[in-house]
């Protein structure tokens, strides 16, 4: 008599959250993590409450890193965990948290994660690589990645144009003043002479 094995595969998951400087609200010296990072974690944990086949073993946070490239410290550690077989599932709030580069994000979703046996879940985009996909998913996911890429480029153009406006007004836009000057304590876009220097 054959016995039916009803045991489900248990996934060891990492929660991955990311927020770029351009999105604002990044962690500061007095603040351990940004509100958006905390909100992303809460949303994912709430999603996982009834998922008995997923056990969270780590959280990886890139607070203040752009999604336009994948050279992020927490993301690299995440991949190391995958290679060491510590995790086989990655959960993000949405596809844009994984990345905003259309080609690279698509490469991870379609090639790298499947090759490594990684289940990928984007909660608010209702994407789960372990679920049965239909033709709509084959079209919608790349389209969302394309929109995320376009958003990143649009933000970059807006930031550069804002810097151009400040420069034309004669405002100082660098992070650090050159030797002999210091930032005006009342106006960060104005330099004053550093008498001591």
C-alpha positions in Angstrom: 0.0 0.0 0.0 1.4 3.4 -1.0 1.6 6.1 1.5 1.0 9.7 0.4 3.5 12.2 1.6 1.6 15.3 2.5 4.6 17.2 3.9 5.2 20.5 2.2 8.6 21.9 1.4 9.7 24.3 4.1 11.4 27.5 2.7 14.1 29.3 4.7 13.5 32.9 3.8 15.2 36.2 4.0 13.3 39.4 4.2 14.9 42.0 2.0 14.1 45.7 2.3 15.6 48.7 0.5 15.2 52.4 0.4 17.2 54.9 -1.7 18.3 58.3 -0.6 16.2 59.8 -3.4 13.1 58.3 -1.8 13.8 60.3 1.4 13.4 59.2 5.0 16.6 57.2 5.2 18.1 56.4 8.6 20.1 59.2 10.3 22.5 59.3 13.2 19.7 59.6 15.7 17.4 57.2 14.0 18.2 53.5 13.7 16.2 52.9 10.5 13.8 54.8 8.4 10.0 54.6 8.7 9.7 53.2 5.2 12.1 50.3 6.1 10.1 49.5 9.2 6.8 49.7 7.2 8.2 47.3 4.6 9.2 44.8 7.3 5.8 45.0 9.0 4.0 44.5 5.7 6.1 41.4 4.8 5.7 39.9 8.4 2.0 40.5 8.2 1.9 38.7 4.9 3.8 35.7 6.3 1.6 35.2 9.4 -0.4 32.4 7.8 2.4 31.0 5.6 3.4 27.8 7.5 5.8 26.7 4.7 8.0 29.8 5.1 10.4 30.3 8.0 12.2 33.6 8.2 15.9 33.1 9.1 17.3 36.6 8.3 16.5 40.2 7.4 18.7 42.2 5.1 18.4 46.0 4.9 19.9 48.4 2.3 18.8 51.8 3.8 20.0 54.6 1.6 20.9 52.6 -1.5 19.6 53.1 -5.0 17.9 50.2 -6.8 19.5 51.2 -10.1 22.4 48.8 -9.5 22.9 45.6 -7.5 26.2 46.7 -5.8 24.5 47.0 -2.4 26.0 45.5 0.8 22.9 43.7 2.2 22.0 42.4 -1.2 25.5 40.9 -1.7 25.2 39.2 1.8 21.8 37.9 0.7 23.3 36.3 -2.3 26.1 34.8 -0.1 23.4 33.3 2.1 21.8 31.8 -1.0 25.1 30.3 -2.2 25.8 28.8 1.3 22.3 27.3 1.2 21.2 29.2 4.3 18.1 30.6 2.5 16.1 29.4 -0.5 13.4 32.1 -0.5 13.6 35.9 -0.8 10.7 38.1 0.1 10.3 41.8 -0.7 7.6 44.4 -0.5 7.4 44.9 -4.3 9.5 44.4 -7.4 11.1 47.8 -7.1 12.7 47.0 -3.8 14.7 44.2 -5.5 15.9 46.6 -8.2 15.0 49.4 -10.6 17.2 48.3 -13.4 15.0 46.5 -16.0 17.6 44.2 -17.5 19.4 43.2 -14.2 16.1 42.7 -12.3 14.7 40.6 -15.1 18.0 38.5 -15.1 17.6 37.8 -11.4 13.9 36.8 -11.7 14.2 34.8 -14.9 17.7 33.3 -14.7 19.7 33.6 -11.5 17.0 32.8 -8.9 15.5 29.9 -10.7 19.0 28.5 -11.4 19.9 28.8 -7.7 16.5 27.3 -6.7 15.3 30.4 -4.9 11.7 31.2 -4.5 11.0 34.9 -4.9 8.0 36.7 -3.5 7.0 40.4 -4.1 4.1 40.9 -1.7 2.2 43.9 -3.1 2.8 42.9 -6.7 1.2 39.5 -5.9 4.2 37.7 -7.5 5.4 34.4 -6.2 7.8 32.4 -8.4 6.5 29.1 -6.8 2.9 29.8 -7.8 1.5 28.7 -11.1 2.1 31.5 -13.6 -0.3 32.4 -16.4 0.3 34.4 -19.6 -0.7 37.6 -17.8 2.2 37.2 -15.4 4.6 36.7 -18.3 3.6 40.2 -19.5 2.9 42.1 -16.3 6.1 41.4 -14.4 8.6 42.6 -17.1 6.3 45.6 -17.7 6.4 46.5 -14.0 10.2 46.2 -14.0 10.3 48.5 -17.1 8.2 51.1 -15.2 10.5 50.8 -12.2 13.5 51.5 -14.4 11.8 54.5 -16.0 10.9 55.9 -12.6 14.5 55.7 -11.5 15.7 57.5 -14.7 13.0 60.1 -14.2 14.0 60.8 -10.6 17.6 61.1 -11.7 16.7 63.7 -14.3 14.6 65.7 -11.8 17.4 65.7 -9.2 20.0 66.9 -11.7 17.7 69.6 -13.0 17.1 70.8 -9.4 20.9 71.0 -8.9 21.2 73.0 -12.1 18.6 75.5 -10.8 20.6 75.8 -7.5 23.9 76.3 -9.3 22.4 79.0 -11.6 21.2 80.8 -8.4 24.7 80.7 -7.1 23.9 78.3 -4.3 26.4 75.8 -3.0 25.4 72.2 -3.6 28.4 70.1 -2.6 28.5 68.0 0.6 31.7 69.6 1.8 33.1 73.1 1.7 36.6 73.6 0.2 39.5 74.6 2.4 39.1 78.2 3.7 35.4 78.1 3.7 32.6 76.5 5.7 28.9 76.0 5.3 26.8 78.8 6.6 25.0 77.4 9.7 21.8 79.3 8.7 21.9 78.2 5.1 23.5 75.0 3.9 23.6 76.3 0.3 25.8 79.3 1.2 29.5 79.4 2.1 31.2 81.7 4.5 34.8 82.3 5.1 36.4 80.0 7.7 38.5 82.6 9.6 40.4 79.9 11.5 41.5 78.2 8.3 
